[in-house]
Amino acid sequence: MAIHGQSPHSCSFDNIKFMSELILGWLNDELQLSRRVTSFERDFTNGFLFGEILARYNQQLNFNEFVDR
C-alpha cells in the first residue's frame, strides 16, 4: 500500500540506516565474528567474514582454508 504518493517499494534513508544498524548488531553481538564489523564495504571485501558466516551455518565446509587479509 502506497502512503501519500510513495511507491510501496521506496525506502527512506532512515529505514536503510535502521536496517544497517540491525544487521551490524546481529553480526557483532549475536554472531560474534572473529573481528568486529564496522563497515560492510571494507570488512566484507575479501570474503573472509562472509565465509565465516556461512561456516557457522554449515554452508562453507572448507572455511579452515580461508585467510583473512
PDB file of N, CA, C, O and CB in Angstrom:
ATOM      1  N   MET A   1       0.840  -1.181   0.000  1.00  0.00           N
ATOM      2  CA  MET A   1       0.000   0.000   0.000  1.00  0.00           C
ATOM      3  C   MET A   1       0.883   1.241   0.000  1.00  0.00           C
ATOM      4  O   MET A   1       1.750   1.396   0.859  1.00  0.00           O
ATOM      5  CB  MET A   1      -0.955   0.000   1.215  1.00  0.00           C
ATOM      6  N   ALA A   2       0.659   2.107  -0.953  1.00  0.00           N
ATOM      7  CA  ALA A   2       1.418   3.351  -1.036  1.00  0.00           C
ATOM      8  C   ALA A   2       0.848   4.367  -0.060  1.00  0.00           C
ATOM      9  O   ALA A   2      -0.366   4.477   0.116  1.00  0.00           O
ATOM     10  CB  ALA A   2       1.401   3.913  -2.475  1.00  0.00           C
ATOM     11  N   ILE A   3       1.757   5.109   0.573  1.00  0.00           N
ATOM     12  CA  ILE A   3       1.338   6.136   1.525  1.00  0.00           C
ATOM     13  C   ILE A   3       1.678   7.496   0.949  1.00  0.00           C
ATOM     14  O   ILE A   3       2.838   7.771   0.643  1.00  0.00           O
ATOM     15  CB  ILE A   3       2.014   5.936   2.912  1.00  0.00           C
ATOM     16  N   HIS A   4       0.675   8.347   0.800  1.00  0.00           N
ATOM     17  CA  HIS A   4       0.860   9.726   0.322  1.00  0.00           C
ATOM     18  C   HIS A   4       1.699   9.793  -0.947  1.00  0.00           C
ATOM     19  O   HIS A   4       2.608  10.617  -1.047  1.00  0.00           O
ATOM     20  CB  HIS A   4       1.512  10.571   1.403  1.00  0.00           C
ATOM     21  N   GLY A   5       1.406   8.944  -1.903  1.00  0.00           N
ATOM     22  CA  GLY A   5       2.061   9.005  -3.186  1.00  0.00           C
ATOM     23  C   GLY A   5       3.408   8.306  -3.259  1.00  0.00           C
ATOM     24  O   GLY A   5       4.051   8.320  -4.309  1.00  0.00           O
ATOM     25  N   GLN A   6       3.850   7.690  -2.160  1.00  0.00           N
ATOM     26  CA  GLN A   6       5.128   6.973  -2.192  1.00  0.00           C
ATOM     27  C   GLN A   6       4.925   5.599  -2.803  1.00  0.00           C
ATOM     28  O   GLN A   6       3.874   4.982  -2.632  1.00  0.00           O
ATOM     29  CB  GLN A   6       5.733   6.850  -0.773  1.00  0.00           C
ATOM     30  N   SER A   7       5.907   5.138  -3.496  1.00  0.00           N
ATOM     31  CA  SER A   7       5.881   3.790  -4.026  1.00  0.00           C
ATOM     32  C   SER A   7       5.952   2.797  -2.869  1.00  0.00           C
ATOM     33  O   SER A   7       6.652   3.059  -1.891  1.00  0.00           O
ATOM     34  CB  SER A   7       7.043   3.565  -5.024  1.00  0.00           C
ATOM     35  N   PRO A   8       5.261   1.683  -2.949  1.00  0.00           N
ATOM     36  CA  PRO A   8       5.334   0.698  -1.869  1.00  0.00           C
ATOM     37  C   PRO A   8       6.727   0.079  -1.737  1.00  0.00           C
ATOM     38  O   PRO A   8       7.027  -0.578  -0.740  1.00  0.00           O
ATOM     39  CB  PRO A   8       4.309  -0.397  -2.101  1.00  0.00           C
ATOM     40  N   HIS A   9       7.575   0.292  -2.745  1.00  0.00           N
ATOM     41  CA  HIS A   9       8.918  -0.269  -2.720  1.00  0.00           C
ATOM     42  C   HIS A   9       9.983   0.767  -2.381  1.00  0.00           C
ATOM     43  O   HIS A   9      11.173   0.451  -2.386  1.00  0.00           O
ATOM     44  CB  HIS A   9       9.230  -0.897  -4.047  1.00  0.00           C
ATOM     45  N   SER A  10       9.577   1.989  -2.088  1.00  0.00           N
ATOM     46  CA  SER A  10      10.564   3.017  -1.792  1.00  0.00           C
ATOM     47  C   SER A  10      11.094   2.846  -0.380  1.00  0.00           C
ATOM     48  O   SER A  10      10.366   2.428   0.520  1.00  0.00           O
ATOM     49  CB  SER A  10       9.963   4.413  -1.973  1.00  0.00           C
ATOM     50  N   CYS A  11      12.366   3.172  -0.190  1.00  0.00           N
ATOM     51  CA  CYS A  11      12.999   3.089   1.121  1.00  0.00           C
ATOM     52  C   CYS A  11      13.547   4.456   1.471  1.00  0.00           C
ATOM     53  O   CYS A  11      14.189   5.113   0.651  1.00  0.00           O
ATOM     54  CB  CYS A  11      14.124   2.014   1.145  1.00  0.00           C
ATOM     55  N   SER A  12      13.294   4.867   2.668  1.00  0.00           N
ATOM     56  CA  SER A  12      13.853   6.133   3.105  1.00  0.00           C
ATOM     57  C   SER A  12      15.248   5.879   3.662  1.00  0.00           C
ATOM     58  O   SER A  12      15.606   4.746   3.984  1.00  0.00           O
ATOM     59  CB  SER A  12      12.940   6.814   4.164  1.00  0.00           C
ATOM     60  N   PHE A  13      16.016   6.930   3.769  1.00  0.00           N
ATOM     61  CA  PHE A  13      17.357   6.831   4.350  1.00  0.00           C
ATOM     62  C   PHE A  13      17.283   6.295   5.769  1.00  0.00           C
ATOM     63  O   PHE A  13      18.141   5.513   6.180  1.00  0.00           O
ATOM     64  CB  PHE A  13      18.060   8.198   4.335  1.00  0.00           C
ATOM     65  N   ASP A  14      16.263   6.709   6.529  1.00  0.00           N
ATOM     66  CA  ASP A  14      16.101   6.248   7.907  1.00  0.00           C
ATOM     67  C   ASP A  14      15.890   4.738   7.966  1.00  0.00           C
ATOM     68  O   ASP A  14      16.429   4.072   8.850  1.00  0.00           O
ATOM     69  CB  ASP A  14      14.927   6.967   8.572  1.00  0.00           C
ATOM     70  N   ASN A  15      15.111   4.195   7.036  1.00  0.00           N
ATOM     71  CA  ASN A  15      14.880   2.753   7.003  1.00  0.00           C
ATOM     72  C   ASN A  15      16.163   1.994   6.682  1.00  0.00           C
ATOM     73  O   ASN A  15      16.439   0.949   7.270  1.00  0.00           O
ATOM     74  CB  ASN A  15      13.799   2.412   5.977  1.00  0.00           C
ATOM     75  N   ILE A  16      16.941   2.525   5.750  1.00  0.00           N
ATOM     76  CA  ILE A  16      18.199   1.883   5.376  1.00  0.00           C
ATOM     77  C   ILE A  16      19.174   1.923   6.541  1.00  0.00           C
ATOM     78  O   ILE A  16      19.847   0.932   6.825  1.00  0.00           O
ATOM     79  CB  ILE A  16      18.815   2.564   4.139  1.00  0.00           C
ATOM     80  N   LYS A  17      19.254   3.064   7.219  1.00  0.00           N
ATOM     81  CA  LYS A  17      20.136   3.190   8.375  1.00  0.00           C
ATOM     82  C   LYS A  17      19.717   2.226   9.482  1.00  0.00           C
ATOM     83  O   LYS A  17      20.570   1.588  10.099  1.00  0.00           O
ATOM     84  CB  LYS A  17      20.132   4.634   8.897  1.00  0.00           C
ATOM     85  N   PHE A  18      18.427   2.116   9.738  1.00  0.00           N
ATOM     86  CA  PHE A  18      17.924   1.197  10.752  1.00  0.00           C
ATOM     87  C   PHE A  18      18.303  -0.240  10.414  1.00  0.00           C
ATOM     88  O   PHE A  18      18.754  -0.986  11.283  1.00  0.00           O
ATOM     89  CB  PHE A  18      16.402   1.327  10.887  1.00  0.00           C
ATOM     90  N   MET A  19      18.121  -0.630   9.152  1.00  0.00           N
ATOM     91  CA  MET A  19      18.436  -1.990   8.737  1.00  0.00           C
ATOM     92  C   MET A  19      19.933  -2.255   8.861  1.00  0.00           C
ATOM     93  O   MET A  19      20.329  -3.340   9.285  1.00  0.00           O
ATOM     94  CB  MET A  19      17.969  -2.234   7.298  1.00  0.00           C
ATOM     95  N   SER A  20      20.769  -1.287   8.501  1.00  0.00           N
ATOM     96  CA  SER A  20      22.218  -1.438   8.631  1.00  0.00           C
ATOM     97  C   SER A  20      22.608  -1.642  10.083  1.00  0.00           C
ATOM     98  O   SER A  20      23.439  -2.495  10.394  1.00  0.00           O
ATOM     99  CB  SER A  20      22.943  -0.214   8.057  1.00  0.00           C
ATOM    100  N   GLU A  21      22.008  -0.859  10.975  1.00  0.00           N
ATOM    101  CA  GLU A  21      22.307  -0.995  12.403  1.00  0.00           C
ATOM    102  C   GLU A  21      21.828  -2.338  12.940  1.00  0.00           C
ATOM    103  O   GLU A  21      22.489  -2.944  13.784  1.00  0.00           O
ATOM    104  CB  GLU A  21      21.662   0.145  13.195  1.00  0.00           C
ATOM    105  N   LEU A  22      20.692  -2.799  12.459  1.00  0.00           N
ATOM    106  CA  LEU A  22      20.156  -4.088  12.864  1.00  0.00           C
ATOM    107  C   LEU A  22      21.094  -5.218  12.446  1.00  0.00           C
ATOM    108  O   LEU A  22      21.374  -6.121  13.235  1.00  0.00           O
ATOM    109  CB  LEU A  22      18.764  -4.299  12.261  1.00  0.00           C
ATOM    110  N   ILE A  23      21.574  -5.167  11.213  1.00  0.00           N
ATOM    111  CA  ILE A  23      22.492  -6.199  10.710  1.00  0.00           C
ATOM    112  C   ILE A  23      23.827  -6.131  11.435  1.00  0.00           C
ATOM    113  O   ILE A  23      24.387  -7.169  11.787  1.00  0.00           O
ATOM    114  CB  ILE A  23      22.707  -6.043   9.192  1.00  0.00           C
ATOM    115  N   LEU A  24      24.352  -4.925  11.666  1.00  0.00           N
ATOM    116  CA  LEU A  24      25.604  -4.793  12.417  1.00  0.00           C
ATOM    117  C   LEU A  24      25.462  -5.386  13.819  1.00  0.00           C
ATOM    118  O   LEU A  24      26.374  -6.054  14.306  1.00  0.00           O
ATOM    119  CB  LEU A  24      26.025  -3.312  12.508  1.00  0.00           C
ATOM    120  N   GLY A  25      24.333  -5.147  14.461  1.00  0.00           N
ATOM    121  CA  GLY A  25      24.087  -5.720  15.781  1.00  0.00           C
ATOM    122  C   GLY A  25      24.076  -7.236  15.742  1.00  0.00           C
ATOM    123  O   GLY A  25      24.639  -7.886  16.623  1.00  0.00           O
ATOM    124  N   TRP A  26      23.445  -7.802  14.733  1.00  0.00           N
ATOM    125  CA  TRP A  26      23.398  -9.261  14.585  1.00  0.00           C
ATOM    126  C   TRP A  26      24.802  -9.818  14.374  1.00  0.00           C
ATOM    127  O   TRP A  26      25.183 -10.800  15.011  1.00  0.00           O
ATOM    128  CB  TRP A  26      22.481  -9.662  13.407  1.00  0.00           C
ATOM    129  N   LEU A  27      25.574  -9.193  13.479  1.00  0.00           N
ATOM    130  CA  LEU A  27      26.927  -9.674  13.193  1.00  0.00           C
ATOM    131  C   LEU A  27      27.844  -9.563  14.404  1.00  0.00           C
ATOM    132  O   LEU A  27      28.575 -10.503  14.719  1.00  0.00           O
ATOM    133  CB  LEU A  27      27.520  -8.899  12.032  1.00  0.00           C
ATOM    134  N   ASN A  28      27.809  -8.421  15.082  1.00  0.00           N
ATOM    135  CA  ASN A  28      28.756  -8.161  16.170  1.00  0.00           C
ATOM    136  C   ASN A  28      28.311  -8.726  17.516  1.00  0.00           C
ATOM    137  O   ASN A  28      29.138  -9.234  18.273  1.00  0.00           O
ATOM    138  CB  ASN A  28      28.972  -6.682  16.306  1.00  0.00           C
ATOM    139  N   ASP A  29      27.034  -8.648  17.820  1.00  0.00           N
ATOM    140  CA  ASP A  29      26.568  -9.036  19.149  1.00  0.00           C
ATOM    141  C   ASP A  29      26.085 -10.477  19.222  1.00  0.00           C
ATOM    142  O   ASP A  29      26.331 -11.172  20.207  1.00  0.00           O
ATOM    143  CB  ASP A  29      25.464  -8.123  19.583  1.00  0.00           C
ATOM    144  N   GLU A  30      25.398 -10.921  18.179  1.00  0.00           N
ATOM    145  CA  GLU A  30      24.859 -12.274  18.215  1.00  0.00           C
ATOM    146  C   GLU A  30      25.818 -13.292  17.624  1.00  0.00           C
ATOM    147  O   GLU A  30      26.111 -14.304  18.262  1.00  0.00           O
ATOM    148  CB  GLU A  30      23.548 -12.326  17.479  1.00  0.00           C
ATOM    149  N   LEU A  31      26.313 -13.045  16.413  1.00  0.00           N
ATOM    150  CA  LEU A  31      27.241 -13.995  15.801  1.00  0.00           C
ATOM    151  C   LEU A  31      28.632 -13.920  16.411  1.00  0.00           C
ATOM    152  O   LEU A  31      29.342 -14.923  16.478  1.00  0.00           O
ATOM    153  CB  LEU A  31      27.327 -13.749  14.311  1.00  0.00           C
ATOM    154  N   GLN A  32      29.020 -12.733  16.854  1.00  0.00           N
ATOM    155  CA  GLN A  32      30.352 -12.503  17.416  1.00  0.00           C
ATOM    156  C   GLN A  32      31.431 -13.096  16.511  1.00  0.00           C
ATOM    157  O   GLN A  32      32.134 -14.039  16.875  1.00  0.00           O
ATOM    158  CB  GLN A  32      30.453 -13.106  18.830  1.00  0.00           C
ATOM    159  N   LEU A  33      31.533 -12.517  15.341  1.00  0.00           N
ATOM    160  CA  LEU A  33      32.522 -12.957  14.360  1.00  0.00           C
ATOM    161  C   LEU A  33      33.936 -12.751  14.894  1.00  0.00           C
ATOM    162  O   LEU A  33      34.128 -12.147  15.949  1.00  0.00           O
ATOM    163  CB  LEU A  33      32.339 -12.202  13.033  1.00  0.00           C
ATOM    164  N   SER A  34      34.898 -13.246  14.175  1.00  0.00           N
ATOM    165  CA  SER A  34      36.293 -13.188  14.618  1.00  0.00           C
ATOM    166  C   SER A  34      36.811 -11.759  14.750  1.00  0.00           C
ATOM    167  O   SER A  34      37.778 -11.513  15.471  1.00  0.00           O
ATOM    168  CB  SER A  34      37.169 -13.954  13.654  1.00  0.00           C
ATOM    169  N   ARG A  35      36.186 -10.835  14.072  1.00  0.00           N
ATOM    170  CA  ARG A  35      36.510  -9.418  14.258  1.00  0.00           C
ATOM    171  C   ARG A  35      35.249  -8.596  14.096  1.00  0.00           C
ATOM    172  O   ARG A  35      34.300  -9.009  13.430  1.00  0.00           O
ATOM    173  CB  ARG A  35      37.599  -8.951  13.254  1.00  0.00           C
ATOM    174  N   ARG A  36      35.252  -7.439  14.708  1.00  0.00           N
ATOM    175  CA  ARG A  36      34.086  -6.562  14.722  1.00  0.00           C
ATOM    176  C   ARG A  36      33.869  -5.937  13.341  1.00  0.00           C
ATOM    177  O   ARG A  36      34.820  -5.488  12.701  1.00  0.00           O
ATOM    178  CB  ARG A  36      34.252  -5.462  15.790  1.00  0.00           C
ATOM    179  N   VAL A  37      32.628  -5.911  12.892  1.00  0.00           N
ATOM    180  CA  VAL A  37      32.265  -5.302  11.613  1.00  0.00           C
ATOM    181  C   VAL A  37      31.888  -3.842  11.870  1.00  0.00           C
ATOM    182  O   VAL A  37      31.008  -3.554  12.682  1.00  0.00           O
ATOM    183  CB  VAL A  37      31.083  -6.081  10.923  1.00  0.00           C
ATOM    184  N   THR A  38      32.556  -2.931  11.176  1.00  0.00           N
ATOM    185  CA  THR A  38      32.231  -1.513  11.283  1.00  0.00           C
ATOM    186  C   THR A  38      31.813  -0.935   9.937  1.00  0.00           C
ATOM    187  O   THR A  38      31.062   0.040   9.887  1.00  0.00           O
ATOM    188  CB  THR A  38      33.420  -0.740  11.835  1.00  0.00           C
ATOM    189  N   SER A  39      32.292  -1.527   8.850  1.00  0.00           N
ATOM    190  CA  SER A  39      31.957  -1.077   7.504  1.00  0.00           C
ATOM    191  C   SER A  39      31.704  -2.307   6.641  1.00  0.00           C
ATOM    192  O   SER A  39      32.601  -3.127   6.441  1.00  0.00           O
ATOM    193  CB  SER A  39      33.095  -0.186   6.899  1.00  0.00           C
ATOM    194  N   PHE A  40      30.485  -2.434   6.132  1.00  0.00           N
ATOM    195  CA  PHE A  40      30.166  -3.583   5.286  1.00  0.00           C
ATOM    196  C   PHE A  40      31.122  -3.658   4.096  1.00  0.00           C
ATOM    197  O   PHE A  40      31.651  -4.724   3.780  1.00  0.00           O
ATOM    198  CB  PHE A  40      28.707  -3.501   4.794  1.00  0.00           C
ATOM    199  N   GLU A  41      31.337  -2.519   3.442  1.00  0.00           N
ATOM    200  CA  GLU A  41      32.158  -2.492   2.235  1.00  0.00           C
ATOM    201  C   GLU A  41      33.588  -2.931   2.527  1.00  0.00           C
ATOM    202  O   GLU A  41      34.140  -3.757   1.801  1.00  0.00           O
ATOM    203  CB  GLU A  41      32.155  -1.094   1.624  1.00  0.00           C
ATOM    204  N   ARG A  42      34.184  -2.399   3.562  1.00  0.00           N
ATOM    205  CA  ARG A  42      35.578  -2.701   3.882  1.00  0.00           C
ATOM    206  C   ARG A  42      35.727  -4.093   4.500  1.00  0.00           C
ATOM    207  O   ARG A  42      36.621  -4.848   4.118  1.00  0.00           O
ATOM    208  CB  ARG A  42      36.140  -1.646   4.833  1.00  0.00           C
ATOM    209  N   ASP A  43      34.867  -4.429   5.444  1.00  0.00           N
ATOM    210  CA  ASP A  43      35.040  -5.661   6.200  1.00  0.00           C
ATOM    211  C   ASP A  43      34.666  -6.927   5.428  1.00  0.00           C
ATOM    212  O   ASP A  43      35.129  -8.015   5.770  1.00  0.00           O
ATOM    213  CB  ASP A  43      34.229  -5.589   7.442  1.00  0.00           C
ATOM    214  N   PHE A  44      33.850  -6.800   4.412  1.00  0.00           N
ATOM    215  CA  PHE A  44      33.456  -7.973   3.632  1.00  0.00           C
ATOM    216  C   PHE A  44      34.160  -8.049   2.274  1.00  0.00           C
ATOM    217  O   PHE A  44      33.819  -8.896   1.447  1.00  0.00           O
ATOM    218  CB  PHE A  44      31.958  -7.965   3.425  1.00  0.00           C
ATOM    219  N   THR A  45      35.134  -7.174   2.042  1.00  0.00           N
ATOM    220  CA  THR A  45      35.807  -7.103   0.742  1.00  0.00           C
ATOM    221  C   THR A  45      36.472  -8.410   0.327  1.00  0.00           C
ATOM    222  O   THR A  45      36.343  -8.831  -0.822  1.00  0.00           O
ATOM    223  CB  THR A  45      36.836  -6.015   0.768  1.00  0.00           C
ATOM    224  N   ASN A  46      37.179  -9.053   1.244  1.00  0.00           N
ATOM    225  CA  ASN A  46      37.941 -10.247   0.854  1.00  0.00           C
ATOM    226  C   ASN A  46      37.151 -11.544   1.003  1.00  0.00           C
ATOM    227  O   ASN A  46      37.674 -12.610   0.677  1.00  0.00           O
ATOM    228  CB  ASN A  46      39.199 -10.338   1.678  1.00  0.00           C
ATOM    229  N   GLY A  47      35.921 -11.491   1.480  1.00  0.00           N
ATOM    230  CA  GLY A  47      35.076 -12.679   1.571  1.00  0.00           C
ATOM    231  C   GLY A  47      35.258 -13.508   2.828  1.00  0.00           C
ATOM    232  O   GLY A  47      34.500 -14.451   3.055  1.00  0.00           O
ATOM    233  N   PHE A  48      36.257 -13.177   3.661  1.00  0.00           N
ATOM    234  CA  PHE A  48      36.542 -13.978   4.852  1.00  0.00           C
ATOM    235  C   PHE A  48      35.350 -14.007   5.812  1.00  0.00           C
ATOM    236  O   PHE A  48      34.931 -15.081   6.245  1.00  0.00           O
ATOM    237  CB  PHE A  48      37.777 -13.429   5.571  1.00  0.00           C
ATOM    238  N   LEU A  49      34.810 -12.850   6.142  1.00  0.00           N
ATOM    239  CA  LEU A  49      33.696 -12.812   7.099  1.00  0.00           C
ATOM    240  C   LEU A  49      32.435 -13.437   6.519  1.00  0.00           C
ATOM    241  O   LEU A  49      31.652 -14.051   7.243  1.00  0.00           O
ATOM    242  CB  LEU A  49      33.410 -11.372   7.523  1.00  0.00           C
ATOM    243  N   PHE A  50      32.241 -13.281   5.229  1.00  0.00           N
ATOM    244  CA  PHE A  50      31.104 -13.928   4.584  1.00  0.00           C
ATOM    245  C   PHE A  50      31.254 -15.447   4.704  1.00  0.00           C
ATOM    246  O   PHE A  50      30.293 -16.152   5.010  1.00  0.00           O
ATOM    247  CB  PHE A  50      30.993 -13.498   3.090  1.00  0.00           C
ATOM    248  N   GLY A  51      32.467 -15.939   4.460  1.00  0.00           N
ATOM    249  CA  GLY A  51      32.743 -17.365   4.623  1.00  0.00           C
ATOM    250  C   GLY A  51      32.552 -17.817   6.061  1.00  0.00           C
ATOM    251  O   GLY A  51      32.062 -18.919   6.311  1.00  0.00           O
ATOM    252  N   GLU A  52      32.935 -16.974   7.003  1.00  0.00           N
ATOM    253  CA  GLU A  52      32.775 -17.303   8.418  1.00  0.00           C
ATOM    254  C   GLU A  52      31.290 -17.456   8.780  1.00  0.00           C
ATOM    255  O   GLU A  52      30.913 -18.368   9.516  1.00  0.00           O
ATOM    256  CB  GLU A  52      33.430 -16.216   9.297  1.00  0.00           C
ATOM    257  N   ILE A  53      30.458 -16.553   8.253  1.00  0.00           N
ATOM    258  CA  ILE A  53      29.019 -16.654   8.499  1.00  0.00           C
ATOM    259  C   ILE A  53      28.474 -17.948   7.915  1.00  0.00           C
ATOM    260  O   ILE A  53      27.721 -18.667   8.572  1.00  0.00           O
ATOM    261  CB  ILE A  53      28.276 -15.444   7.902  1.00  0.00           C
ATOM    262  N   LEU A  54      28.856 -18.239   6.681  1.00  0.00           N
ATOM    263  CA  LEU A  54      28.382 -19.474   6.049  1.00  0.00           C
ATOM    264  C   LEU A  54      28.849 -20.703   6.817  1.00  0.00           C
ATOM    265  O   LEU A  54      28.098 -21.668   6.957  1.00  0.00           O
ATOM    266  CB  LEU A  54      28.866 -19.551   4.599  1.00  0.00           C
ATOM    267  N   ALA A  55      30.081 -20.677   7.316  1.00  0.00           N
ATOM    268  CA  ALA A  55      30.620 -21.800   8.079  1.00  0.00           C
ATOM    269  C   ALA A  55      29.831 -22.011   9.369  1.00  0.00           C
ATOM    270  O   ALA A  55      29.626 -23.149   9.791  1.00  0.00           O
ATOM    271  CB  ALA A  55      32.103 -21.568   8.398  1.00  0.00           C
ATOM    272  N   ARG A  56      29.390 -20.930   9.991  1.00  0.00           N
ATOM    273  CA  ARG A  56      28.597 -21.046  11.226  1.00  0.00           C
ATOM    274  C   ARG A  56      27.311 -21.832  10.995  1.00  0.00           C
ATOM    275  O   ARG A  56      26.798 -22.491  11.900  1.00  0.00           O
ATOM    276  CB  ARG A  56      28.260 -19.655  11.776  1.00  0.00           C
ATOM    277  N   TYR A  57      26.802 -21.751   9.775  1.00  0.00           N
ATOM    278  CA  TYR A  57      25.566 -22.447   9.434  1.00  0.00           C
ATOM    279  C   TYR A  57      25.838 -23.669   8.552  1.00  0.00           C
ATOM    280  O   TYR A  57      24.964 -24.130   7.818  1.00  0.00           O
ATOM    281  CB  TYR A  57      24.602 -21.492   8.725  1.00  0.00           C
ATOM    282  N   ASN A  58      27.067 -24.181   8.641  1.00  0.00           N
ATOM    283  CA  ASN A  58      27.490 -25.398   7.926  1.00  0.00           C
ATOM    284  C   ASN A  58      27.272 -25.322   6.416  1.00  0.00           C
ATOM    285  O   ASN A  58      26.894 -26.307   5.783  1.00  0.00           O
ATOM    286  CB  ASN A  58      26.746 -26.594   8.473  1.00  0.00           C
ATOM    287  N   GLN A  59      27.515 -24.144   5.851  1.00  0.00           N
ATOM    288  CA  GLN A  59      27.365 -23.946   4.412  1.00  0.00           C
ATOM    289  C   GLN A  59      28.696 -23.677   3.727  1.00  0.00           C
ATOM    290  O   GLN A  59      28.741 -23.545   2.504  1.00  0.00           O
ATOM    291  CB  GLN A  59      26.412 -22.804   4.143  1.00  0.00           C
ATOM    292  N   GLN A  60      29.779 -23.594   4.489  1.00  0.00           N
ATOM    293  CA  GLN A  60      31.117 -23.377   3.932  1.00  0.00           C
ATOM    294  C   GLN A  60      32.034 -24.408   4.591  1.00  0.00           C
ATOM    295  O   GLN A  60      32.590 -24.172   5.663  1.00  0.00           O
ATOM    296  CB  GLN A  60      31.633 -21.885   4.179  1.00  0.00           C
ATOM    297  N   LEU A  61      32.175 -25.536   3.937  1.00  0.00           N
ATOM    298  CA  LEU A  61      32.862 -26.669   4.558  1.00  0.00           C
ATOM    299  C   LEU A  61      34.375 -26.521   4.596  1.00  0.00           C
ATOM    300  O   LEU A  61      35.032 -27.167   5.412  1.00  0.00           O
ATOM    301  CB  LEU A  61      32.512 -27.924   3.832  1.00  0.00           C
ATOM    302  N   ASN A  62      34.939 -25.692   3.739  1.00  0.00           N
ATOM    303  CA  ASN A  62      36.398 -25.528   3.716  1.00  0.00           C
ATOM    304  C   ASN A  62      36.842 -24.202   4.329  1.00  0.00           C
ATOM    305  O   ASN A  62      37.867 -23.652   3.924  1.00  0.00           O
ATOM    306  CB  ASN A  62      36.910 -25.625   2.286  1.00  0.00           C
ATOM    307  N   PHE A  63      36.098 -23.685   5.285  1.00  0.00           N
ATOM    308  CA  PHE A  63      36.432 -22.385   5.867  1.00  0.00           C
ATOM    309  C   PHE A  63      37.813 -22.392   6.507  1.00  0.00           C
ATOM    310  O   PHE A  63      38.455 -21.344   6.573  1.00  0.00           O
ATOM    311  CB  PHE A  63      35.387 -21.987   6.900  1.00  0.00           C
ATOM    312  N   ASN A  64      38.282 -23.518   6.972  1.00  0.00           N
ATOM    313  CA  ASN A  64      39.625 -23.603   7.573  1.00  0.00           C
ATOM    314  C   ASN A  64      40.718 -23.228   6.577  1.00  0.00           C
ATOM    315  O   ASN A  64      41.850 -22.952   6.975  1.00  0.00           O
ATOM    316  CB  ASN A  64      39.879 -25.017   8.106  1.00  0.00           C
ATOM    317  N   GLU A  65      40.392 -23.216   5.295  1.00  0.00           N
ATOM    318  CA  GLU A  65      41.365 -22.824   4.269  1.00  0.00           C
ATOM    319  C   GLU A  65      41.337 -21.311   3.977  1.00  0.00           C
ATOM    320  O   GLU A  65      42.198 -20.809   3.254  1.00  0.00           O
ATOM    321  CB  GLU A  65      41.094 -23.603   2.981  1.00  0.00           C
ATOM    322  N   PHE A  66      40.375 -20.601   4.520  1.00  0.00           N
ATOM    323  CA  PHE A  66      40.259 -19.162   4.284  1.00  0.00           C
ATOM    324  C   PHE A  66      41.344 -18.416   5.059  1.00  0.00           C
ATOM    325  O   PHE A  66      41.742 -18.835   6.146  1.00  0.00           O
ATOM    326  CB  PHE A  66      38.855 -18.650   4.692  1.00  0.00           C
ATOM    327  N   VAL A  67      41.815 -17.314   4.493  1.00  0.00           N
ATOM    328  CA  VAL A  67      42.802 -16.453   5.145  1.00  0.00           C
ATOM    329  C   VAL A  67      42.244 -15.038   5.167  1.00  0.00           C
ATOM    330  O   VAL A  67      41.795 -14.519   4.145  1.00  0.00           O
ATOM    331  CB  VAL A  67      44.192 -16.504   4.409  1.00  0.00           C
ATOM    332  N   ASP A  68      42.278 -14.425   6.337  1.00  0.00           N
ATOM    333  CA  ASP A  68      41.776 -13.048   6.477  1.00  0.00           C
ATOM    334  C   ASP A  68      42.922 -12.087   6.236  1.00  0.00           C
ATOM    335  O   ASP A  68      43.796 -11.929   7.089  1.00  0.00           O
ATOM    336  CB  ASP A  68      41.143 -12.809   7.888  1.00  0.00           C
ATOM    337  N   ARG A  69      42.921 -11.448   5.081  1.00  0.00           N
ATOM    338  CA  ARG A  69      43.988 -10.499   4.732  1.00  0.00           C
ATOM    339  C   ARG A  69      43.442  -9.137   4.505  1.00  0.00           C
ATOM    340  O   ARG A  69      44.196  -8.212   4.202  1.00  0.00           O
ATOM    341  CB  ARG A  69      44.738 -10.950   3.509  1.00  0.00           C
TER     342      ARG A  69
END
